[in-house]
């Protein structure tokens, strides 16, 4: 098949488990890291699927790489090239489709429960479980675009995931997390993060809690990621 195009916005926020999964499945891919001045391709032509990763910036920031990511998302949607968005990537999908991205009612950082919608599309992507514990790090969230189907929600973030058409998935959470990325993020001493732990204890975990919960939550999320990524690439050229 044609290679997967992966858009990376921060050097410290790479493909992680997505790379592991693609390597294991023998799928070719190209990673472009805009923080390292690697310009994103102008066209989606030549790629069989598109993955858009996360980042600490807002999807609304006036950054050329973000706008190019949106153009590539629209090209992929028009060509029915499967698109998957992780956190910021999901927000960019929503923006490209005309929906707003705005501040969440509360930040979600760490392992949080996500409730799966009662529809066939949600079961197709996420399985039969009524909820999953997944990893978040976001302060903003997307509205639901026109003609999109809501797949999951949480108390702090009513739009956790949506499907657009048969092949495209936007997520508010970090299903690409692996143990190395979790270890780095859990060590964060960012003052804003420490403040959020005090102000939002119900939805923001500290680093020690992330690591402790991750002992069982990370393997479970990676099993979910296996399903999601397999479903995403099922129709790739």
JOSULLIN-V375075 format. One line per field, one symbol per residue. psi: psi as a letter, one per 40 degrees, with the letter a starting at -180 (. if undefined). A space follows every 50 residues. Layout:
BEGIN
psi: ???
END
This chain:
BEGIN
psi: iiihhhhhdhdegadbddddddddefhiihhhhddefhhiidieheieih hhaaieiideighdddddddddddddddefhhhhhhbdddddddddeeii hihidiihhahiihhhigiddddddeaeidiihihigieiiiihiheihh diiidegegdiiihaeehhhieigeehiddddddddehfhdddddddddg ddehiidddddddeddddddddddddddddddedei.
END
